[in-house]
């Protein structure tokens, strides 16, 4: 990780990233409307048509997020600038989608034999951190947003706070914690707070960005991605 944020320079849009987002979104959509739909309510057509691996679209989203968020941090003036960009990018669309989901499930869930979402779940869910309060998501599909926010906090602290002088050491410790988590898989609040389970996906995205923008080949970056 870089020890400072470079906010100068022309903004660049990677069309490849937009294409990968489309692939990831399609995978997740088909997963929910085939495999997940069958798991909950059944399907009249054969199970062989289910896209069982569609959940990997979420993993792809996390890799893309590592790439894009790292790039955004380097172009942000400070932590408040980064937070403002993320809030404006995520929360308005999230609130609209969550409200629509709440209204639909409020009236349809009972007929499907499920418990409808409560007003408390709607209010807490608006923060995007329902899990931190032990409150059920309005819809389970929103779980990944909590992971995203955790990553945003980590990278902002690492690169946009006075602690950025220790960014390289933090990166090493974070990677070491990920390795230990995947070897022993402890379940704790710390592992969730440090995004250890999905951290390698975000880290891969960061490494892909560094590889994409490097002026020369970097053997260490290649090795980390391969690992």
URWO-V300014 format. One record per residue. NEAR is the number of other ideal C-beta (glycine too) atoms within 8 Angstrom. Layout:
NEAR, NEAR
This chain:
10, 8, 8, 6, 13, 8, 9, 3, 6, 3, 5, 4, 6, 7, 6, 6, 11, 9, 8, 10, 10, 8, 10, 13, 9, 9, 15, 13, 9, 10, 15, 11, 7, 13, 11, 9, 10, 11, 5, 5, 6, 4, 9, 3, 4, 4, 6, 4, 6, 9, 9, 6, 7, 14, 9, 8, 14, 10, 10, 12, 12, 16, 13, 13, 12, 17, 14, 10, 13, 14, 9, 11, 13, 11, 10, 13, 5, 8, 10, 6, 10, 14, 9, 8, 10, 10, 8, 8, 6, 11, 9, 7, 7, 11, 9, 8, 8, 14, 9, 8, 11, 11, 8, 8, 13, 9, 8, 8, 11, 8, 5, 7, 4, 7, 4, 9, 14, 6, 5, 7, 13, 13, 7, 10, 14, 8, 7, 12, 8, 15, 10, 6, 8, 4, 10, 6, 12, 13, 9, 5, 7, 14, 9, 10, 10, 13, 11, 11, 10, 12, 16, 11, 8, 11, 12, 13, 10, 13, 15, 13, 9, 4, 9, 12, 6, 7, 13, 8, 7, 11, 10, 8, 8, 12, 9, 8, 11, 12, 8, 8, 13, 9, 6, 5, 6, 6, 4, 6, 5, 6, 11, 11, 7, 11, 12, 11, 8, 11, 14, 8, 11, 15, 13, 11, 17, 12, 11, 12, 12, 11, 11, 8, 5, 9, 2, 4, 5, 9, 6, 6, 11, 10, 8, 9, 10, 5, 4
